[in-house]
Amino acid sequence: MIEWAISPKPVEYEPAVAFMEARAAQIADGSANQMVWLLEHPALYTAGTSAKPADLLPHASLPVHKSGRGGQYTYHGPGQRVVYLMLDLRHHRRDIRAFVQSVEQWVIDTLGDFAIKGEIRCGRVGVWVDRTYPGLARREDKIAAVGLRVKRWVSFHGISVNVEPDLRHFDGIIPCGIAEEGLGVTSLVDLGHPVTMDNVDAALKKQFEARFGNVTTVSPPL
């Protein structure tokens, strides 16, 4: 069984990670069900295992938390849907690369429900939107981040989808270490789609079940 939980209020980062890591260990031991946990965090930065100090800019003013996920610096905050994936790959497919690709496609399919074409770029993590117009310089914006870890065939950490966060908060970091000209960050609302978090949650659930199997709604852990 895959449990599906949504926290209605922002959850502090450290308690959320503590729960996630403990639950992943229980899943690996066979003593707990798989879980997908949807939440928001207060405004903060997380530093993945490949984070470079230079990517945290001098004017950054938000708290920074070290993270066991892969990747570099990223931002979490209100208006961004964070999804922690505690899934047992022994019940899906024991192929980490294929699992990551399935997660990326799940995000792309979810964005497609809002007529947004999400794309993967070689050498750049996450899901991107091409905003280049004919005759103008290239512009591509990141709309979702993917940062997963797998231990004992159980995944944890997950994805974040920008629904309506304060995009100015991304200015305190070089997101995921990518500082190329013409690359930025966007959100569904920034792209002109006046959707709510509930709208996005419903699309995430529909597309998740289509790809990974049915879920059972449960109360949030925190």
Beta strands, then each sheet from edge to edge (+ up, - down):
strand 1: 2-6
strand 2: 34-39
strand 3: 44-47
strand 4: 64-66
strand 5: 73-76
strand 6: 80-86
strand 7: 119-121
strand 8: 124-130
strand 9: 140-151
strand 10: 154-162
strand 11: 183-185
strand 12: 216-217
sheet 1: 7+ 8- 9+ 10- 6+ 2- 1- 12-
sheet 2: 4+ 3+ 5-
sheet 3: 7+ 8- 9+ 11+
end
